Amino acid sequence: MTAAVAIVTDSTAYLPDDVVAEHGVTVVPLQVAIGEDVREEGRGRAEAVREWRAVTTSRPSPERFGQAYKEAAGAGATAVASVHLSGEMSGTLDSARMAADESPIPVRVVDSRSIGMGLGFGVVAAAAVAASGAGLDEVAEAAMRRLRATRSLFYVDTLEHLRRGGRIGAAASLLGSALMIKPLLRITGGRIAPLEKVRTTSRALARLEELAVELAGDREVDVAVQHVAAATRAAALAAHLRERVPRLFELYVGEAGPVVGAHVGPGMLGVVVSRRDA
């Protein structure tokens, strides 16, 4: 049975396939160009980034979103909650809004102000409420409430990829000392910002773990560990968090795709902590 409110997101949520299937979420892919080869982003591994090949990315067209909204209407939905990566990072939100104006059913476009599972947890919350039969306003509010209760932190081996892609934001203040530090970053206000400067990789990863544990506290939380070409680091962090977060409910571990990989580079390790009481 189709929920009255359909849920649409984009490929940068990097939701696990089983979660997409369970909640009936429609995923609109961003575009990835590897040399002359242009393709839609899948949820696979970021081979091009791992091999240091040039990768560029672009937003989906309004027509691509329009197709998703029409298909939702055709399947019986009476409205759509369309939840996407930060409008400060991509024009994806603009494409969704343009398509919403032409949609045969009402569409509420929600700016997650985040990316990866920082976006994904909001999508899952919206889908769960939609499945209960809630209306569009309630579904959109559920997404926004969960997004406000979600924090995203990450480590990168180098700031160079963020600098090249123009996504460095306030973290540009770290560039002068980039050779001497291993930066910890966060997403705040829809942008990437500096969090802490650490001298070695091992200390940075240990500090990332500590910060995640502090964010979780004694609240019931969902956690996602995401990486780019850093599966060993991700597995170790996930194992530690399983032991150290006392009220861990769901733990997702996975690799981000080439859209994120193109901007953070190999070696990125991120952790998203999302409170379930939101």
N, C-alpha and C positions, 0 to 999 in steps of 0.2 A: 504494500500500500504506500503510495506517495504521500509524504507530508505536505500539508497545505502550503508551508513555506519551504521552498527549496534553498539549498546552501551552495553557493559558488565561491571558489577561492582561486588562487593562482599557484603555479608550480613552486614558488619560492617558500611555501609553507613546509615543503618536504615531509608531508604526512606519510606515515607508513601505508603501504598498499592495503593492508587489512583494515586499517582505520578508515580509509577512503571508502572501501567497500561496505564496511559495517554501517557507516553513517550516511551512505548515499550521496557523498559530496561530489560535486562536479569541479574538476580542476582544469583551469584554462592555462595552457603553458606559455611561458615567455619564449622569446626567440633567442637562439644561440648561433653565432657565426664563428666557425673555425676555419680560418682562411676564406675560401670561396664557398664553403659548404655551410648553408644556412638550414637549421632544423629547429623543431620545437623541443624545448627542454623536457626531458623525461625525469624520472626519479632515480636514474641510474648513477653511476660513478662518474666523477669529473676527470676522465682520462686526459683530456686536452690540457687541463690545468696541471695535472700531475706530470705531464711530459713537457711542460713549459711552452706549449704552443700558444700562439696568440688567439685569444678568445674575446669576442665582443658580444654584447647582449642588447636586446631591445624589447620593448613592451609588446603585449598582444595588441592587435588592432581592435578598434571598436566593433568591427564586424564579427570578430571572433567571440567577443563577449555577447554581442547581439544574438549570435547563433545559440549560445548556451542558454540565454534567457528564453528564447523561443522554444527550445527543446524542453525546458522546465515547464513552460506553459502547456506544451503539447502532451506532457506526461501527467498533467492534472494539477500542477501547482497553481496556487492563486496569487503567490507573491514570491520574491527572491530576496534573501539576504546575501549580499556579495561582499565578502570580507577579504581585504588585500594588504599587500606589503605597504610599508610607509610611503605616503605621497612625497616625503622629503627625499626618498631614495630612487624613485622611479615614476614614470608617467603612466604606469599601469592603472592607477586609480582614475586618472583622467579618462582613459579609454573606457573603463567600466562606467563612469558617469555619463559619457556621451551615449553609450549603448543603452543605459537605463532610460534616457529620455525618449528612446524609440521603442522600448519594450512593450509587448502586448499586455503585460501584467506589472504591477508595482514592484520596483526594485529599490532596496535600501543599500547604498554603498557605504561600507564601513572602512575607515582608515585605521588599520591596526597600530600604526606608529611603530611597527616592528617588522621582523622578517624571520624566516625559519620557523621553528616551533614557538617562538615568541608570537608569531601570527597563528600558528597551527592550533594552539590551545584555545584561542578565541573561536576558531572555526568549529572545533569539537564541541565547545560549550553551546554555540548557536545550534548545531545539529541536534544535540541532545534535547534542547528545549523545543525545537521544531518538531521532533518526533513525538513529543507529548501533546501536540495539537495546538501549541501556542500561536498567537498572531504575530505579524511582522514586527510590530513595535517591541513586543516582549522578546522575540528572538534576537533582534538587533541589540537590545539592552543587555541581554545575557552575554553576547559576544564582547561588548564594550566593558562590561563589569569584569569579565575574566581577563581581558587584556590589561586592564588597570591593575590587576593583581598578579601580573606576570613580569618577571625581570630577566633580562638577557645579558650575559657576560661572555666575553671571549678573549682568547689569546691568539696572537699571530706571530709567526716567526719574523716577519718583516712588515713594515708599513708601506713598502714600495708599491704593492698591488693596489692598496687603497688610494695612494697618491695618484697613480696612473689613471685610475678609474674615476677620479674626482669625487670619491665617496668618503674622504677622510674627515671632513667636517672639523669639529673642534680638536680632533686628535692631531691636526696639523702642528699643534704646539709641541708635539713630541719629536718632530722630524729632525731637529737640530742635534738631538742626542740619540738618534735611532740606532747608531752603530754600537752604542754602549748600553742599551737597555733592551729588555724584552717586555713589550707593552701589554698590559691588560686593558681592555676596552669594554664599554657598555653601550647599550642603545637607550637613549633617553630623548624625549621630545621628538621621536621619529628619526633621530640622527645618531651617528657614531660619535662617541665622546671618550676622552681618556678617563681611565679609572685609577690605575696605579702604574708606577714604573718599577720594574724588578730587574735585577742585574743578570740573572741566569735563567735558562729555560726551566731547569728543575725547580727553582724557587718560584718561578711564575706559575707553573702548573700546580705546585703545592698550594700557592696562594689562591688560585682559581678554585680549588677544592674547598679551602677554608671559607671563602666568600659564599660559595653555594650552600654550605652547611649553615652558615650564619643566616642567610636569607630564608632557608627552610625553617629554622628554629624548631619549635615543638608543634607547629601547625601541620595539618594534613596537606600534602603537596603532591603535584605531579612534577616530574623532572624529565628534561630531554638533554641528552649529550649528543652534540653534533660535531662533525669534523670534516676536514678536507684532506685526504691522503694521510690520515693520522689514526688509523684504526686501532693500533696498539695503545696509543695514548687514551683514546676514547674508551676502550674496554677497561683500562686500569682505573680511570676516573669513575666510570659507572660502577665498577665493583666496590670502590671505596665509598661511594655515595649510598649504595645499598646497605652498607654496614653502619654508616654514620648518620643518616637521616632517619630519625626515629619514627616518623609517621609518613613514610614514602608510600604513595598509593600506586601510581603508574610510573614506570621508568622506560623511556624510549631512547634507543641508541641507533644512530644512523649517520650516513655520509650526506652532506649537503651536495647539491647538484652544481653544474657548471656556471649558473648565473651567480651564485654566491662565490663559488670557487674562483671565478675570474677576478673578483674584487678583493678577496682576502689572501689568496695564494695557498699553496700546499703547506700543511702543518697547522692550519687553524684548528683550534679546539674551543668549542663553545658549550655553555651550560645554560639552560633555561629553567627557572624555578617558578612554578605557577600555583598559587594558593587555591585550594578547592572550596574554601569557605566564601569565595567572592559571590 
